């Protein structure tokens, strides 16, 4: 009787531990999935930052060209008058 009870108790404990391990594996998979999603979001944000920097550089170039044209126009007016 004791032997049967001990075997049943060990079997119950083994199944209990096996069930706990499955949950930790699921949590690890969820953590990996969230990490991948976070990395994807970071990549998208970096792409937007790069695009904004490119647009900012283009705007600065356009402004410099505009100032250069204005200076040239003023010098033509000054020499032409």
C-alpha positions in Angstrom: 0.0 0.0 0.0 2.8 2.4 0.9 4.6 1.6 -2.3 1.5 2.3 -4.4 0.9 5.6 -2.6 4.6 6.7 -3.1 4.5 5.9 -6.8 1.2 7.8 -7.2 2.7 10.8 -5.3 5.9 10.8 -7.5 3.8 10.6 -10.6 1.7 13.5 -9.5 4.8 15.6 -8.7 6.4 14.8 -12.0 3.3 15.8 -13.9 3.0 19.0 -11.9 6.6 19.9 -12.7 6.1 19.1 -16.4 3.1 21.4 -16.5 5.1 24.3 -14.9 7.9 23.9 -17.5 5.4 24.3 -20.4 4.3 27.7 -19.1 7.8 29.0 -18.8 8.5 27.9 -22.4 5.4 29.7 -23.5 6.5 32.8 -21.6 9.9 32.6 -23.3 8.3 32.4 -26.7 6.1 35.3 -25.9 9.1 37.3 -24.8 10.9 36.5 -28.0 7.9 37.5 -30.1 7.6 40.8 -28.2 11.3 41.4 -28.7 11.0 40.9 -32.4 8.0 43.3 -32.6 10.0 45.9 -30.6 12.9 45.5 -33.0 10.6 45.9 -36.0 9.2 49.1 -34.4 12.7 50.4 -33.7 13.7 49.8 -37.4 10.6 51.6 -38.6 11.3 54.5 -36.3 14.9 54.7 -37.5 13.7 54.7 -41.1 11.5 57.6 -40.3 14.3 59.5 -38.6 16.6 58.9 -41.6 13.8 60.1 -44.0 13.3 63.2 -41.9 17.1 63.9 -41.9 17.2 63.6 -45.7 14.2 65.9 -46.1 15.9 68.4 -43.7 19.1 68.3 -45.7 17.2 68.9 -48.9 15.3 71.8 -47.4 18.6 73.3 -46.2 20.1 72.9 -49.7 17.0 74.6 -51.2 17.3 77.4 -48.8 20.9 77.9 -49.6 20.2 77.9 -53.3 17.4 80.5 -52.7 19.8 82.8 -50.8 22.4 82.4 -53.4 19.9 83.4 -56.2 18.7 86.4 -54.1 22.3 87.6 -53.6 23.0 87.2 -57.4 19.9 89.1 -58.2 20.7 91.9 -55.8 24.2 92.2 -57.3 22.8 92.3 -60.8 20.4 95.1 -59.8 23.2 97.0 -58.1 25.5 96.8 -61.1 22.8 97.4 -63.6 21.4 100.5 -61.9 
